[in-house]
Amino acid sequence: MLEARQKFNATLVPTDETGIRAIFKHLKQGGLTVILPDHLPKASGGIPSNFFGQKTLSTTLVSKLASKTQCNIIGLSCIRNKDLSSYDVHCTRLSDDILSKDLQVSVDALNTAMQNIINQAPEQYIWSYKRFRNCYGDINVYNQTKL
């Protein structure tokens, strides 16, 4: 995975405060960064937000960076073609609400955008990210028994 990420001369940063500062500085200089906003964050890095009908812990990193830098935010997805030999890359302009200073508005807008992107080909989404592990209302869809 590391080799693939470095293939295009990407600068990889650690997922800690040092890395976040590096991303912030890069964005302020007009640079590009890629952040996967659909992973389950630590409790300190997320707030509850609706995602596919579940109130689940959702990352605030993208929203905070977007609010502070007012950078352009695009959605990027790769959808495998039917013959399985290649992918189509889709770039989607996302709502300006993601730039909002109101963290809840921004995170909600990002989750809505993620849902729209996933709904293009839900069978290809990596559901193993387990975004629904920390749902509010004592719901854990991964522990549900089949009726």
C-alpha positions in Angstrom: 0.0 0.0 0.0 2.8 2.4 0.9 4.5 1.7 -2.5 1.3 2.4 -4.4 0.8 5.7 -2.5 4.3 6.8 -3.2 4.2 5.9 -6.9 3.2 9.4 -8.0 5.7 11.2 -5.7 3.1 11.9 -3.1 4.3 13.2 0.2 2.9 11.0 3.0 2.4 12.5 6.4 1.8 10.8 9.7 -1.8 10.7 11.1 -1.0 12.9 14.1 -0.7 16.6 14.9 2.6 16.9 12.9 0.9 15.5 9.8 -2.2 17.7 10.2 0.1 20.8 10.5 1.9 19.8 7.3 -1.4 19.3 5.4 -2.7 22.7 6.7 0.5 24.5 5.6 0.4 22.8 2.2 -3.3 23.8 1.6 -2.6 27.4 2.6 0.1 27.4 -0.1 -2.4 26.3 -2.7 -1.4 22.6 -2.6 -3.4 19.5 -3.1 -4.1 16.8 -0.4 -6.2 13.7 -0.4 -8.0 12.7 2.8 -10.3 9.7 3.1 -13.3 11.1 5.1 -15.2 7.9 5.5 -13.0 6.1 8.1 -14.3 5.9 11.7 -12.4 8.6 13.7 -11.3 8.4 17.3 -13.9 10.0 19.6 -11.8 13.2 19.8 -11.7 13.6 16.0 -15.4 13.3 15.3 -19.0 14.4 16.0 -22.3 12.6 15.5 -23.8 13.0 12.0 -26.3 11.2 9.9 -24.8 8.7 7.4 -27.1 6.4 5.5 -29.8 6.9 8.1 -27.6 6.2 11.1 -26.3 8.9 13.5 -22.7 7.8 13.6 -19.3 9.3 14.7 -18.0 11.2 11.7 -14.6 12.8 11.1 -14.2 16.6 11.6 -10.7 16.8 10.0 -11.8 17.6 6.5 -14.4 20.2 7.7 -11.9 21.9 10.0 -9.2 22.1 7.3 -11.8 23.4 4.7 -13.2 26.0 7.1 -9.7 27.4 8.0 -8.3 27.3 4.5 -11.4 27.8 2.3 -9.8 25.5 -0.2 -11.7 23.8 -3.0 -13.2 20.5 -2.0 -13.9 17.8 -4.5 -15.1 14.2 -4.2 -13.1 11.6 -5.9 -14.2 8.0 -6.7 -12.9 5.2 -8.8 -15.6 2.9 -10.2 -14.5 -0.4 -11.7 -15.8 -1.0 -15.2 -17.9 -4.0 -16.0 -15.1 -5.8 -17.8 -13.0 -5.5 -14.5 -10.0 -4.3 -16.5 -10.1 -0.6 -15.6 -11.7 2.2 -13.5 -13.5 5.4 -14.4 -12.4 8.2 -12.2 -15.1 10.6 -11.1 -14.5 14.1 -9.7 -17.5 15.7 -8.1 -17.9 19.3 -7.0 -19.1 19.2 -3.5 -21.4 21.6 -1.6 -19.9 24.9 -0.4 -21.5 24.0 2.9 -18.4 21.9 3.6 -16.5 25.2 3.9 -18.9 26.4 6.7 -17.6 27.6 10.0 -20.4 25.7 11.6 -18.8 22.3 12.1 -22.1 20.4 12.2 -23.2 21.9 8.9 -19.9 21.0 7.3 -19.7 17.4 8.6 -23.4 16.8 7.6 -22.7 18.2 4.1 -19.6 16.0 3.8 -21.6 12.9 4.8 -24.3 13.7 2.3 -21.7 14.0 -0.4 -20.2 10.7 0.6 -23.6 9.0 0.4 -24.2 10.4 -3.1 -20.7 9.2 -4.2 -21.2 5.7 -2.7 -24.7 5.4 -4.2 -23.1 5.5 -7.7 -21.9 2.0 -7.1 -22.6 0.8 -3.5 -21.5 -2.7 -4.3 -18.0 -1.4 -4.9 -17.7 0.6 -1.6 -15.4 -0.8 1.0 -18.0 -1.4 3.7 -15.3 -3.0 5.9 -14.5 0.6 7.1 -17.2 -0.1 9.7 -18.5 3.5 9.9 -21.5 2.2 11.8 -19.6 0.7 14.7 -20.2 3.9 16.9 -23.8 4.7 16.2 -25.8 6.8 18.7 -28.8 5.2 20.3 -26.9 2.1 21.3 -27.2 0.6 17.8 -24.4 -1.6 16.4 -25.4 -2.9 13.0 -22.5 -5.3 13.1 -23.9 -7.1 16.2 -27.4 -7.5 14.9 -28.7 -11.0 14.5 -30.7 -11.9 11.4 -34.5 -12.2 12.1 
